[in-house]
Amino acid sequence: MINRNSRKDIWELKQAAKSGGVDAVMSKLSPDESAKLRSILADEDALKEILSSPQAQSLIKELKNE
């Protein structure tokens, strides 16, 4: 599980995203988290709803900030 409050987990997630895209990120998640994320990524409406949330916007901003 990715701990959003852990600098190490955030750094590892950033590195995974930079190095290999979705598959690299998925490898950092538990099988259950990976399945849930794949399900969300396949549902455009759910993805838009989640990405527009304040929590997602905060995480995106944090991941973009190097």
Secondary structure, DSSP 8 states (H G I E B T S, - for coil): ---TT-HHHHHHHHHHHHHHHHHHHHTTS-HHHHHHHHHHHH-HHHHHHHHTSHHHHHHHHHHH--
